[in-house]
Amino acid sequence: MKRIIPFFIIALLLGSMMPVLGQQYNGVGVGLKKLGQSTMNFLQVGVIPRASGLGDAYSAVGTGSHSIFYNPAALPEIDGTAEAFVSTTQWIADINYMAGAAALNLKSYGAIGIHFIFVDYGDIIGTRLLPYDQYSVDSKGYEETGMVDNVGAYSVGLSYARRISQKFLMGGTMKYVGQGLGRVVTPDSSKEDFGENKLAFDMGVKYYTGLKGFRFGMSIRNFATHVKYEEITTQLPLTFAVGAAIDVMEFFRSDESEGDDLLLTAEFIHPNNYTERVLVGLEYSIMNMLAIRGGYISNHDVLGFNAGIGLTPEISGKKIVVDYSYSSSISYFDDISRFSIGFVF
């Protein structure tokens, strides 16, 4: 097993270089934001309120079922035997996300997890170009065809991770993703569906240094072959992330007794459809019952400052995790809210 670890890390590093090498060989686009070079970009939207409250700097922070969406290596870090959560995200332009995940601790055999994401794009009205002989001032050259069916997106997957040692974890996710682009009514009144499905993979590692809870996380998300729409070939939003986190309060405690925690996390993101981003987050936790969070996402067209709150009460010996986050929009869109509830068994 120890021989596998170096090859796994090398694979992650090579995957992170693919977008850069692609720019060099294409000879164009170097230094640009690389907009419009990927599809199914709903996979880049955060669906976990705690992560969003920390500015999505979560690759070194997330544990258990939460880690599936950022770094599956941390899947075995479950407080109990199993845990699960569901979340809802009110995204921009009346787009809504419903997501959830569950994880089961298999102890020495590692941990397994499942997840889902469903995206509702709201009501979309279809249009159709009119023949030239039907043009008029009132028609504007097109006519409405009614509500468009078969518009949406989804991701479902299976994850597995294992603790290689007390300090090192590694894991991966296999997921089936798809996006429906609508059902088109052709001039002869027949219907044609547009969309695509793809098998994709996430991989990650997590390492604890042993210094005051200081840890690293590294992941590659949405690794897949190219997607072809009609005559256009594109790719999923491949993302390479490297993050680190530390509990600042560990430097001031005289013993290992529990108390308030102050988590500082930072992450570097290298996507294939934009320039690099730096994410930072801070979480103050009071007796593991109340958490207050803040974060910032740099170099983003929509998001900037984020804030959140979390509650972890116990009812009948079962731990309940309730999280909420608020993200301010720096564009013309409305601000974004996320809410989740989870259970630990």
C-alpha positions in Angstrom: 0.0 0.0 0.0 2.9 2.4 0.8 4.2 2.0 -2.7 0.9 3.2 -4.1 1.0 6.6 -2.3 3.9 8.2 -4.4 2.2 7.2 -7.6 -1.2 8.6 -6.4 0.4 11.9 -5.5 2.3 12.1 -8.9 -1.0 11.5 -10.6 -2.6 14.4 -8.8 0.3 16.7 -9.7 0.3 15.7 -13.4 -3.5 16.2 -13.5 -3.0 19.7 -12.2 -0.6 20.5 -15.0 -2.9 19.5 -17.8 -4.7 22.8 -18.1 -1.4 24.7 -18.2 0.1 22.3 -20.8 -3.1 22.6 -22.9 -2.7 26.4 -23.1 1.0 26.1 -24.1 0.3 23.7 -26.9 -2.7 25.6 -28.2 -0.5 28.7 -28.4 -3.4 31.0 -27.6 -5.3 32.1 -24.6 -2.2 32.3 -22.3 -2.8 34.9 -19.6 -6.5 35.1 -20.4 -9.4 34.0 -18.1 -10.1 31.0 -20.3 -13.8 31.7 -20.2 -16.2 29.4 -22.1 -13.8 26.4 -22.2 -15.8 24.0 -20.1 -19.3 22.6 -19.7 -21.4 21.4 -16.8 -20.1 24.3 -14.7 -22.7 23.6 -12.0 -20.1 21.1 -10.6 -18.1 24.2 -9.4 -20.9 25.6 -7.3 -20.5 25.0 -3.6 -23.5 23.2 -2.0 -22.2 22.9 1.6 -23.0 26.0 3.8 -20.1 25.4 6.1 -17.7 25.3 3.2 -19.2 28.4 1.6 -19.1 30.3 4.9 -15.3 29.7 4.8 -14.9 31.0 1.3 -14.9 27.4 -0.1 -11.4 26.9 1.4 -12.4 23.4 2.4 -10.0 20.8 0.9 -8.1 20.6 4.2 -11.1 21.1 6.5 -14.0 19.0 5.3 -14.6 15.6 6.9 -17.0 12.7 6.5 -19.9 13.2 4.1 -19.0 16.9 3.6 -15.6 15.9 2.2 -17.1 14.1 -0.8 -17.7 17.4 -2.6 -14.2 18.9 -2.0 -11.6 16.2 -1.0 -12.8 12.6 -0.7 -9.7 11.6 1.2 -11.3 12.8 4.5 -14.3 10.5 4.2 -13.1 8.2 7.1 -13.1 11.2 9.5 -16.6 10.5 10.8 -17.5 11.3 14.4 -19.7 8.3 14.7 -20.5 5.2 12.7 -22.4 7.0 9.9 -23.6 10.4 9.0 -25.7 12.1 6.4 -26.9 15.6 5.3 -29.1 17.4 2.8 -28.7 21.0 1.6 -30.4 23.5 -0.5 -28.8 26.4 -2.4 -30.6 29.5 -3.7 -28.2 30.3 -6.6 -28.3 33.3 -8.9 -30.9 33.8 -11.7 -33.5 31.7 -9.9 -31.4 28.6 -10.1 -31.8 26.2 -7.2 -29.6 23.3 -6.0 -30.6 20.3 -3.9 -27.7 18.2 -2.7 -27.0 15.5 -0.1 -24.5 12.8 0.9 -24.1 9.9 3.3 -21.0 8.2 4.7 -20.4 5.0 6.5 -17.3 4.2 8.6 -16.0 0.7 7.9 -13.2 1.2 10.4 -10.0 -0.6 9.3 -11.5 -1.1 5.8 -11.9 2.6 5.3 -15.2 4.5 4.6 -17.7 4.6 1.7 -20.0 7.4 0.7 -22.7 8.4 -1.7 -23.8 11.8 -3.0 -26.3 13.5 -5.2 -26.8 17.0 -6.7 -29.9 18.1 -8.6 -30.1 21.5 -10.3 -33.4 23.3 -11.1 -32.8 26.0 -13.7 -36.4 27.4 -13.3 -38.8 28.2 -16.1 -37.2 28.7 -19.5 -39.2 29.9 -22.5 -38.2 28.5 -25.8 -38.1 30.4 -29.1 -37.9 29.5 -32.7 -36.6 31.5 -35.7 -39.3 32.3 -38.3 -38.8 31.7 -42.0 -37.9 34.9 -43.9 -41.3 35.2 -45.5 -43.0 35.4 -42.1 -40.9 38.2 -40.7 -42.7 41.3 -39.4 -42.1 44.2 -37.1 -44.1 42.6 -34.4 -42.6 39.1 -34.7 -39.0 40.3 -34.4 -38.0 37.3 -36.5 -38.9 34.7 -33.9 -41.8 33.2 -32.0 -42.2 31.6 -28.6 -42.7 27.8 -28.4 -43.7 27.6 -24.7 -41.8 26.2 -21.7 -38.7 24.2 -22.5 -38.7 20.7 -21.1 -35.8 18.5 -20.1 -33.6 21.4 -18.7 -31.6 20.6 -15.6 -28.4 18.9 -14.3 -27.4 16.3 -11.9 -24.5 14.4 -10.3 -24.6 11.1 -8.5 -21.6 9.2 -7.2 -19.9 6.7 -5.0 -16.8 7.4 -2.9 -14.2 5.4 -1.1 -11.3 6.5 1.1 -9.0 4.9 3.6 -6.7 6.1 6.4 -3.2 4.9 5.3 -1.7 6.0 8.6 -2.7 8.2 11.5 -1.5 11.2 9.5 -2.2 10.3 5.9 -5.5 9.7 4.1 -6.4 9.1 0.5 -9.6 8.6 -1.4 -11.6 9.0 -4.6 -15.0 9.5 -6.1 -16.6 8.0 -9.2 -19.6 10.0 -10.4 -22.1 10.1 -13.3 -22.9 13.7 -14.3 -25.3 15.0 -16.8 -26.9 18.2 -18.1 -30.1 18.6 -20.1 -30.1 21.5 -22.4 -33.7 21.3 -23.4 -36.1 19.7 -25.8 -36.3 21.5 -29.1 -39.3 21.6 -31.4 -38.2 21.5 -35.0 -40.0 23.1 -38.0 -41.7 19.8 -38.8 -43.1 19.7 -35.2 -40.9 16.8 -34.1 -38.9 17.0 -30.8 -35.3 16.6 -30.2 -33.5 16.5 -26.8 -30.1 18.1 -26.3 -27.7 17.3 -23.5 -24.8 15.1 -22.5 -23.8 12.6 -19.7 -20.3 11.7 -18.6 -18.4 9.6 -16.1 -16.1 11.7 -14.0 -13.6 11.2 -11.1 -12.4 13.1 -8.1 -9.2 12.2 -6.2 -7.6 13.6 -3.1 -5.1 13.2 -0.3 -4.9 14.7 3.2 -2.0 14.9 5.5 -1.6 15.9 9.2 1.8 17.3 10.1 1.4 16.7 13.8 1.9 20.4 14.6 -1.0 21.9 16.4 -3.6 20.3 14.1 -1.8 21.8 11.0 -2.9 19.8 7.9 -2.7 19.9 4.1 -5.3 18.8 1.6 -4.9 18.3 -2.2 -7.5 17.2 -4.7 -8.4 17.0 -8.4 -12.1 17.3 -9.2 -14.1 16.5 -12.3 -11.4 14.5 -14.2 -13.0 13.1 -17.3 -12.7 12.7 -21.1 -13.9 15.4 -23.4 -17.6 16.2 -24.0 -19.0 16.7 -27.5 -22.1 18.8 -28.2 -23.0 18.6 -31.9 -19.7 19.9 -33.5 -18.2 21.5 -30.4 -15.8 19.6 -28.2 -15.2 20.8 -24.6 -14.4 19.5 -21.2 -15.7 19.4 -17.6 -14.5 22.1 -15.2 -11.3 20.3 -14.1 -10.1 21.8 -10.8 -6.9 21.4 -8.9 -6.9 22.5 -5.3 -4.2 22.7 -2.6 -5.3 23.8 0.9 -4.0 24.1 4.4 -5.7 24.6 7.8 -4.7 25.1 11.4 -6.4 25.7 14.8 -4.8 28.9 16.0 -6.1 28.4 19.6 -3.8 25.3 19.9 -0.9 27.6 20.3 -2.4 29.2 23.4 -3.8 26.1 25.3 -1.8 24.8 28.2 -3.3 21.3 27.9 -5.4 19.3 25.6 -8.8 20.0 27.2 -11.6 21.1 25.0 -12.5 24.7 24.6 -13.0 27.3 21.9 -11.4 26.8 18.5 -10.3 29.3 15.9 -9.8 27.6 12.6 -7.8 29.4 9.9 -7.9 27.9 6.4 -6.5 28.9 3.0 -6.6 27.3 -0.5 -5.2 27.8 -3.9 -7.5 26.9 -6.9 -6.3 26.2 -10.4 -9.3 25.7 -12.7 -9.2 25.0 -16.4 -11.9 27.6 -17.2 -10.6 30.6 -15.4 -7.5 32.1 -13.9 -6.2 31.0 -10.5 -8.1 31.9 -7.3 -7.0 32.2 -3.6 -9.6 31.3 -1.0 -9.4 32.1 2.8 -11.7 31.4 5.7 -12.0 31.7 9.4 -14.2 29.8 11.9 -14.7 30.5 15.6 -16.2 27.6 17.4 -17.6 27.8 20.9 -17.5 24.5 22.9 -18.2 22.6 19.6 -21.8 23.8 19.8 -21.8 27.2 17.9 -19.6 28.3 15.0 -19.3 31.7 13.4 -17.6 31.8 10.0 -16.3 34.2 7.4 -14.5 33.8 4.1 -13.4 35.5 0.9 -13.1 34.3 -2.7 -10.6 36.2 -4.8 -10.8 36.7 -8.6 -14.4 35.6 -9.0 -17.0 37.1 -11.3 -19.9 36.6 -8.9 -18.8 35.8 -5.4 -16.7 37.7 -2.9 -17.4 37.9 0.9 -19.1 35.0 2.6 -20.4 34.5 6.1 -22.1 31.7 8.0 -23.2 30.1 11.2 -23.5 26.6 12.5 -25.2 24.8 15.4 -24.5 21.3 16.6 -27.0 20.3 19.3 -27.5 16.8 20.6 -31.0 15.3 20.8 -31.5 11.8 22.4 -27.8 11.2 22.1 -27.8 11.9 18.4 -25.8 14.8 17.0 -27.6 17.2 14.7 -25.6 19.7 12.5 -27.4 22.8 11.2 -25.5 25.2 8.9 -26.4 28.4 7.1 -24.3 30.6 4.8 -24.7 33.9 3.1 -22.7 35.0 0.1 -22.7 38.5 -1.2 -22.8 38.9 -5.0 -20.4 41.4 -6.6 -22.4 41.4 -9.8 -25.9 42.4 -10.8 -27.4 39.2 -9.3 -29.1 38.7 -5.9 -27.1 37.4 -2.9 -26.9 33.7 -2.3 -28.2 31.6 0.6 -27.4 28.0 1.6 -28.9 25.8 4.3 -28.2 22.3 5.4 -29.1 19.8 8.1 -27.2 16.7 9.0 -27.2 13.8 11.4 -24.5 11.8 13.0 -25.2 8.3 14.2 
